[in-house]
């Protein structure tokens, strides 16, 4: 599978996608317009083995809901990601059996090298 989960309104997502050397054959899913499904989330979980890695602790709602003060478990991270798109750490780039989550320069560089 070659897929990118992103937000089309996110400048960081756009910049990262633009930096990828070749996105031919990729399926792009704007998670605001087409929310991630349970099946999709479970598929990317299988590559990370952690819902926490897929969860964005930088999301505005994370602080607003007081989640930073709670002791969240894997099932909580999964539930919140499915409840609101903003909790997915993005972009999520799936290249065959590899996954790159988030917008750190290290993660972006690793995705670029995989596609080069």
C-alpha positions as CSV (number, residue, x, y, z in Angstrom):
1,X,0.0,0.0,0.0
2,X,1.2,3.5,-0.8
3,X,-0.9,6.0,1.0
4,X,-0.7,9.4,2.7
5,X,-3.0,10.5,5.4
6,X,-2.9,14.3,5.6
7,X,-4.8,17.5,6.0
8,X,-5.0,19.6,2.9
9,X,-5.3,22.8,5.0
10,X,-2.0,22.0,6.8
11,X,0.9,23.9,5.3
12,X,3.4,21.5,7.0
13,X,1.7,18.5,5.3
14,X,1.7,20.2,2.0
15,X,5.4,21.1,2.3
16,X,6.3,17.5,3.3
17,X,4.3,16.0,0.4
18,X,5.9,18.4,-2.0
19,X,9.4,17.4,-0.8
20,X,8.8,13.7,-1.6
21,X,10.6,12.8,-4.8
22,X,7.9,10.6,-6.3
23,X,4.3,10.3,-5.2
24,X,3.0,8.5,-8.3
25,X,0.8,5.6,-7.3
26,X,0.0,7.1,-3.9
27,X,-3.5,7.4,-2.6
28,X,-4.0,10.7,-0.8
29,X,-6.6,10.9,2.0
30,X,-7.6,14.2,3.5
31,X,-8.6,13.0,7.0
32,X,-10.9,16.0,7.5
33,X,-13.0,15.3,4.4
34,X,-12.6,11.5,4.6
35,X,-12.1,10.4,8.2
36,X,-9.8,7.5,8.9
37,X,-11.7,4.3,9.4
38,X,-11.3,1.6,12.1
39,X,-9.9,-0.7,9.5
40,X,-7.4,1.9,8.2
41,X,-6.3,2.8,11.7
42,X,-5.8,-0.9,12.6
43,X,-3.7,-1.4,9.4
44,X,-1.4,1.5,10.2
45,X,-1.2,0.3,13.8
46,X,0.0,-3.0,12.6
47,X,3.1,-1.2,11.2
48,X,3.7,0.9,14.3
49,X,2.5,-1.4,17.1
50,X,1.5,1.8,18.9
51,X,-1.6,4.0,18.8
52,X,0.4,6.5,20.9
53,X,2.9,7.0,18.1
54,X,-0.1,7.8,15.8
55,X,-1.6,10.2,18.3
56,X,-0.8,13.9,18.2
57,X,-0.1,15.4,21.6
58,X,0.3,18.8,19.8
59,X,-3.4,18.9,18.9
60,X,-5.2,21.9,20.4
61,X,-8.0,19.6,21.6
62,X,-5.4,17.6,23.6
63,X,-4.9,20.5,25.9
64,X,-8.4,21.8,25.8
65,X,-9.9,18.5,26.9
66,X,-7.3,18.1,29.6
67,X,-5.9,14.9,28.1
68,X,-2.4,15.9,28.9
69,X,-3.2,15.4,32.6
70,X,-4.7,12.0,32.1
71,X,-2.9,8.6,31.9
72,X,-4.0,7.5,28.5
73,X,-3.8,3.9,27.4
74,X,-3.5,2.5,23.9
75,X,-7.3,2.0,23.6
76,X,-7.8,5.7,24.6
77,X,-5.4,6.9,21.9
78,X,-7.2,4.7,19.3
79,X,-10.7,6.0,20.4
80,X,-9.6,9.7,20.3
81,X,-8.0,9.3,16.8
82,X,-11.2,7.8,15.5
83,X,-13.4,10.5,17.2
84,X,-11.6,13.5,15.8
85,X,-9.2,13.9,12.9
86,X,-7.0,16.4,14.7
87,X,-5.7,13.6,17.0
88,X,-3.9,11.8,14.1
89,X,-0.2,12.7,14.1
90,X,0.3,13.8,10.5
91,X,1.2,13.2,7.8
92,X,1.2,9.5,7.9
93,X,3.1,8.2,4.9
94,X,2.8,4.5,4.2
95,X,5.2,3.1,1.6
96,X,4.6,-0.6,1.2
97,X,5.5,-2.1,4.6
98,X,7.1,1.0,6.0
99,X,5.4,3.8,7.8
100,X,6.5,7.4,8.5
101,X,4.5,9.3,11.1
102,X,4.6,13.0,11.9
103,X,6.5,16.0,10.6
104,X,9.9,15.8,12.2
105,X,12.8,16.4,9.8
106,X,14.2,13.0,10.6
107,X,10.9,11.2,9.7
108,X,10.6,13.3,6.5
109,X,14.2,12.6,5.5
110,X,13.6,8.8,6.0
111,X,10.5,8.9,3.8
112,X,12.4,10.8,1.1
113,X,15.3,8.3,1.2
114,X,12.9,5.4,0.9
115,X,11.4,6.9,-2.2
116,X,14.7,7.8,-3.8
